[in-house]
Structures are given as C-alpha cells and as structure tokens.
Amino acid sequence: MCDLGFWNSMKSHISAHTRVEWSELSEEEIQEKLWELVKQCVAEFDPAKLFSIALQKRVLMDRYIENGGAKIGKEPHTGVRQEWGLK
C-alpha cells in the first residue's frame, strides 16, 4: 500500500510540519524530529484514504493479471474513490 500513496502522504506531512533549520541540529535531534513527525502522520492518517489505496491496488493487480503480468505502462486512474464515495 505504501507505494500508492502512503509515502507521498508521509513526505508531504513531514515537509508541511518541518519549520526547523536542519543544519543547526545534531544527527540525533534530526532523527528524533523525524520519528516524531512519522508517528504523528501515522496517528492522523485518514483510514478512508488507506482503504482507497488498498482498493486501487486491487484494481491495478487485476489489470496486471489480465495483461499476463507484463507492464501496463502508466498506472491508470481506477475511479475507486468515486465508486466508494471517498475523497
């Protein structure tokens, strides 16, 4: 599920909440701050969004199977969010 949205959400969350000058922090302080942000992102992650990611993954896996396991090129929009009434 991570490759279809979670990592991008995590990256956005960290970027949006990072108002620290990293060069002024020690390596230990940077790791502590990053873990704090990761934990916060996971705690606040919308379950509906994760469900949407899982549905999209299922549709894409079906398309790979239909294509004999070969690449399908750019991953298409599946419409699962609209179908399930998700944002």
C-alpha positions as CSV (number, residue, x, y, z in Angstrom):
1,M,0.0,0.0,0.0
2,C,2.9,2.3,0.7
3,D,3.9,2.8,-3.0
4,L,0.4,4.1,-3.9
5,G,0.1,7.0,-1.6
6,F,1.3,6.5,1.9
7,W,4.9,7.5,1.3
8,N,3.8,10.6,-0.6
9,S,1.5,11.5,2.2
10,M,4.3,10.9,4.7
11,K,6.6,13.1,2.7
12,S,4.0,15.9,2.4
13,H,3.3,15.7,6.1
14,I,7.0,16.0,7.1
15,S,7.5,18.8,4.6
16,A,4.5,20.7,5.9
17,H,5.4,20.4,9.5
18,T,9.2,21.0,9.3
19,R,10.0,24.5,10.2
20,V,13.4,23.7,11.6
21,E,16.8,24.6,10.1
22,W,18.2,21.1,9.8
23,S,21.8,22.3,9.6
24,E,21.5,23.6,13.1
25,L,20.5,20.2,14.6
26,S,22.6,17.2,15.5
27,E,22.1,13.9,13.8
28,E,20.3,12.6,16.9
29,E,18.0,15.6,17.0
30,I,17.1,15.2,13.3
31,Q,16.3,11.5,13.9
32,E,14.2,12.4,16.9
33,K,12.3,15.1,15.0
34,L,11.7,12.8,12.0
35,W,10.4,9.9,14.2
36,E,8.0,12.4,15.9
37,L,6.7,13.5,12.6
38,V,6.3,9.9,11.3
39,K,4.4,8.9,14.4
40,Q,2.1,11.9,14.1
41,C,1.4,11.2,10.4
42,V,0.5,7.6,11.1
43,A,-1.7,8.6,14.0
44,E,-3.5,11.2,11.9
45,F,-3.7,9.2,8.6
46,D,-7.2,9.0,7.3
47,P,-8.4,5.4,7.3
48,A,-10.6,6.1,4.3
49,K,-7.5,7.2,2.4
50,L,-5.7,3.9,3.2
51,F,-8.8,2.0,2.2
52,S,-8.8,3.9,-1.1
53,I,-5.2,3.0,-1.6
54,A,-6.0,-0.7,-1.0
55,L,-8.9,-0.7,-3.4
56,Q,-6.7,0.9,-6.1
57,K,-4.0,-1.7,-5.5
58,R,-6.6,-4.4,-6.0
59,V,-7.8,-2.9,-9.3
60,L,-4.2,-2.5,-10.6
61,M,-3.2,-6.1,-9.6
62,D,-6.3,-7.3,-11.6
63,R,-5.0,-5.3,-14.6
64,Y,-1.5,-6.8,-14.3
65,I,-3.1,-10.3,-14.2
66,E,-5.2,-9.6,-17.3
67,N,-2.1,-8.4,-19.0
68,G,-0.3,-11.7,-18.2
69,G,2.0,-10.0,-15.6
70,A,3.5,-7.7,-18.2
71,K,3.9,-4.0,-17.6
72,I,0.8,-1.9,-18.1
73,G,2.6,1.3,-18.7
74,K,1.5,4.3,-16.7
75,E,-0.8,3.2,-13.9
76,P,-4.3,4.3,-14.8
77,H,-6.8,6.2,-12.6
78,T,-9.2,3.5,-11.4
79,G,-12.1,5.6,-10.2
80,V,-12.3,3.6,-6.9
81,R,-12.6,6.8,-4.8
82,Q,-15.6,7.9,-6.7
83,E,-17.1,4.4,-6.8
84,W,-16.8,4.2,-3.0
85,G,-17.6,7.8,-2.3
86,L,-14.2,8.6,-0.9
87,K,-12.3,11.8,-1.1
